[in-house]
């Protein structure tokens, strides 16, 4: 029924300003709950007709507290009434006594304040790279808001918005280098993260339900590169003079190529994780535990740092690993095809230009597979949960696939 009143016992035998003020909430005609407000008054300060304290200087502090509690109770019933949710006596008592309005106190937040709240609360439950992706989502939304000369709020988030936003990202979003438009996979990642934000906010009753059924996070197969064993060996054998940072990048790269670990997990390696030639650790992203036999090149690289991981920033790594690739003359030409919206773009690159931290993990998975190791065994080391996810990491050229078939068929 969403009704509440304040009451005092007019027949109380207590003298002076000692009569307790109660609030009574009615769930239905037959079910109600009474809660002590902690306020005590004299009978003369009570208006029975208004069911409220009289505003007099004698009870100034009590009156201020009464008004505060009245607003609190009103806010509770208004939320449940407007959202057509049942407000039981138990729920009313919980909200009123604990003053915990986290279920709906967010109504004062703007769209981007709510997004900031979501990002801040995710910091303790996801890895930093995911937080970085959420902040990229915010940037994409702010740029769209400026481009469309609009103010985003939750009422505007619908299928028409989704279409216009994706169109903006594909053809009008300006990147740092001045190039217009994001690749479809980058757009798909932002859509996925937007849905994660909205679905979380809906499930926790922070916003009203939004139909997200048409919000499709497109993911297309991309021709990422890997380095074969010969190319990895060439980088490993490079002589580096008077450049400690480049040495660290090389050693980090070698460890990645021979363990298949993500960048964030390589950075956490320490002696306690290594026993009898086996590296055991719990992956930061998935919390899954992996046990990896350490091959000689990786073991030698770790030994140079007393079996701690060499420490390097991911931005520095991704910049300088290309320099190593260039010095190693990994210059074969690679043709990559991307989609921006419905448009296809084909570009040619020298292979070293495409080397990044992700190349280590892909190289491990692909080279190990080409050695004939069973997929399920490789997945135990790589930590992939499904064969589908693992197969995305295999970057076998048509020529290598043909050679593998020749071996299988004995040709």
N, C-alpha and C positions, 0 to 999 in steps of 0.2 A: 504493500500500500504506500510505501515511501513516505510515511508520516512519523514525525517525532515531536515531542513537547518537553518543556522543562516544568518541573513541579517541586513544591516543598510540602511537607506535612503540616497543614494548617493547625492540626490538633496536637502538634508536638509539645511535650511537656518541658522541653529544653528552654532555658531562659536566655535572654540577650541574643547576641549575634552568633548563635551556635546551631541554628537549624540547617541541616545539610540540604543542598540543592541537588536534585537528581534530574537526569535526562531519561526519557522513556521513548523507546523506538517500537513501532508497531509493524511487525512483519505481516500480520493478517488480523482479522477481528478477534481471533482466539489465541494469537501468539504474539507476545511482546517481551521486551527485556528492559530492565531498569539499571542504570549505571550511575554511580556516585561521581559527581563532577569535581569533588574536592573543595567546592566553594561553600562557605557557611555564612548565613545572613540572619538578620532579625526579621521577624514577620512584617514589620512596618515597611521594609524595603522591597517587598514583593508585590507586584501587580498581578492579581489573580485573573483579571479580565484579559490582560495582554500576555499572560504566561511568561513574564519577563521581569528582570530586575529594574527597579527605578533608577534613573540616572541622576544620582545625587553625589555631592562632594564627600559625603560621609563614607561611601563605599566605592570610591573612585577605582581602586585597583581591582576590586571584585567585579565591578561593572565591565572593565576592560577585558578581564579574563572571560566573563560570561559572553561578551560579544565575540571574542575569538572562538570560543567553543561552539557558539551558534553558527558562525561561518563555516567551521570545520564540518559540523553535522550536515549543514545545507549542501556543502560541496560533495559530501559522500552520497547523499540521496539523489542529488542532481545528476551525478555521473551515471548511476545505475538506472535512473529513470530515463535519461536521454538515450542510453544505449540499450534500453529494454532488457536489462539483465535483472535477475532476481536478487534482491538484497535481503539476505537472511539476518536473523538476530545475531548469529555468530559472526557473520562478516561485518555487520555494523559495529559490533563491540570491538572486533579486532582493529578496524580502521580508526575508530574513535579513541580507544585507550592507548594504542601504540603510536597514533598519529602517523602511521605508515601509509602514505598515499602513492607509493611507487607504481601501483597498478594503473593509475590514471592522472597523477599529478603533472605528467608531461604535457598536458593540454596547453600550457602556456608557452611551450617551446615552438620555435619556427621549424621549418623543414630542415635547414642546415644545422640548427642547434640540436635537433633530434639525431641527425647523422653524426655530429660530433660526439654526442652522448653514446651512440652505438660504438663508434670507433674506440673511444676511451675505455668502455667496458669490455671490449674485446682484447685489450692489450695483454691481459693475463692468461688468455685462453688460446691464442693463436700465435704463430711465429711472426717475427718482424716483417718478413716479406709480404704476408697477408695484410698487415696494417698498412704497409706501403701501397698495396693495391687498393685498399679502401680510400686512402688519401688521393690516389689517382682518380678514383670514381668521383670524389668530391670536386676535383678540378674539372673533370669532364662536364659535370652538372652545372658548375658555376659559369663555365665558358658558354654552355648552351643558353643559360639564363640571360647572359649578356647579349649573345647573338640574336636571340628571339625577342629581346626587349620585354621579358616577362618576369614575374616573381613566382618561383616554384613554391607550391604548397601541396599537401597530400591530396587535396580535392582535384588537382590538375594531373595527378598521376593516373593515366588511363592508356588505352591502346593507341589513341591518337598521339599522345605525348611520346610513347615508345617509338612510333614510326618516325616522328619528326626528330627525335633525339638521335636515333640511329642514322638517319639521313645526314644530320649535322656532323656527326662523328666521321662518317664515311667521306664526305665531300667538302666540308667547310672548316673542320677543326684544324687550327694551325699549330704545327709542332715546333719545337725549339729551333730547328734548322730552317724554318720558314715553309716547309713542305705542307701541303694541304691534304687532310684526310688520313684516317687510321686504317690499318688492315683489318679485315673481318674478324680475325681471332682476337685482336685487341679490343674491338667493339664487343665481341662475345664475352670477354672477360669482364668488361664493365657492366654489361647487362646481368651477368651471373652475380656480381657483387651487389648490384642494385637490388636484385631479387632477394639476396641473403639478408640485406638490411631491412627491406620492407617486410619479408616474411617473419623475421625475428621480432620486429615491432608489432606486427599483427598478433603473433602468438603470445606475446607478453602483454597484450591489451593496451599498448601505448598509442596505437592508432586504430582507426576503424578498418574493417576488411576492405581490401582492394583486389579487383580481379586481375591477376597476373598471368592468366592462362595463355595469353597471346604474346608474352614477353619471352621470346626465344633467344637463348644464348648460343649463337652460331659458333661452331668450332670446325674448322676445315683442316685437312691434312696439309702439313707444311714440310717442305724439303729441307729440314735441318741437316747439317753436315755432321760427320764423325771423322776422326782421324784413325787411320789403320796403324797396325803395330810398327811398321817401318817409319811412318811420320812421327809417331810418339817417340821412337828411339832417336830420331834425328834431333828433336827438341831436347831430349834428355842428354844427348852428347854435346850440346852446344857449349863452347867455352865462353864464359861471361867474365869480363874484366872490370873490376872496380865499380860494380853496380849491385850492391847487396839486395836492393829491392827486387831487381830482375831475377836474381838467384832464388829469392823466396817465391816469386811467382812461378818460376820453373818447377821448383820442388813441390809446391802446392798442386800444380797441374799434374805432375807425375803421380802423386798420391791419389788424386781424383780419378785418373785414368785406370789405375790398377785396383781401386776399391769400389768404385761405382757409387760412392757416397755423395750426397748433396753438399753444396758449399757450406751450409750452416753446420753440418755434422762433421765435415773434415776439420773445421775450425775448433772443434771441441775435443779432438783426440789428445789423450795424455797417457803416460806410461801405465797407469792403473788399468787401462782398457786393453792392454796387450799382454797375452799370456801364451807361451808356447807357440809363437808364430800366428796366433789368432787375435783378431781385433773384435772385441765385443762392445757394443754400445746400443743405447736406446735412441732411435731416431727422433729428432726434435719435432718434425712435422707430423708424423703419424703416431709417435709413441711406441712403435713396434721395435722389438729388439732384433738386431742382426749380428751374426757371427761371420767374419770374413777372414779367410786365409790370406795373410799378407804376402804378396809376391815380392821377389828380391828387389826390383827397382823402387817400390814404395817403401820397403824396409830400409834401404840405404838412404832414401830421402829423409825419412823420419829420424834415422840415427844422427843426422847432421844437426838435429834440434833436440837431442836427448829424448827422443820419442814423444815430444810434444808436437802438435801441429804448427807449422810455420804460420805466423800471423800476418794477414794481409786484408785490406779493405776490398770488398767486392768490386767497387767502382775502379779502383786502381788495378785489380786483377784483370778485369775485362778489357781495360785499355792496354795494359802492357803485354798480355798474352798474345795479342795480335802482333806486337812488335817482335816477340819471340818467333811467332810463325813466319813472319817476314824474313827474319835472319836465317831461319831454317829453310828458306826458299820453298815454302809450301804454296806454290804459285799456280797450281792447276786451276783452270777456269770452271766456275760453278754457275749454272743457270738456275735461278729461282723464280717461281711464279707466285704472285700474291693476288688477292682480290680486295678491292675497295668497293663496297657495295656490289654492284653487278659488273663492275669494270675489272678486267684482268690486267696485271702489270707483270712484265717479264724483264728481269735485270740480270746482268752478268757480273760476277764478283770473282776476285782472286780468293782462293780458299782461305788464306790466312785472315782475310778481312772478316770472316764469319765465325772465327773461333771465339768461344766465350766459356764461362764457367759451366754452362749446360753441356758443352761439348765433351767434358770429361766423362760424365755419367752415360751419355749416349755412346761414346767410344767404348767404354767398358762393356755395356750390354751387347753392342753389335759385335765387337771382336770376340767376346766370350761365346756368343752364339755361333759365329763362324768357325770357332774351334771345335764345334760339335757338342758342346756342353748342353745337357738337357735343360729346356726352358724352365721347368719347375725348380731345378737347382739354382739357376741364375736368379730367379725371382726370390729365393730364400735369402740371397745375398743383397740383391738390389732393394728388397723391401717392397716391391710392387705387390699389390693385393690381388689384382686380376691379370689374367693373360692379355686381355684387351689393352689394359694400361701399359703393360710391358711391351707389347708389340709396337706401340707408338714410338718407343725408343729405338727400335731397330731401324737403322738407316743403311740398308744394303742396296747397292747399285744394281742395275739390271745385269751388268757383266758379272758381278760377284754372285748373283743369284744363279746365273747360267753355269758358272764354275761349280757351284755347290750341287746343282742338279747333275752335272757331269760326273762328279764324285759319287753321288748317290746311285747313279745308273751304271757306273763302271764304264763310261764312254771314254 
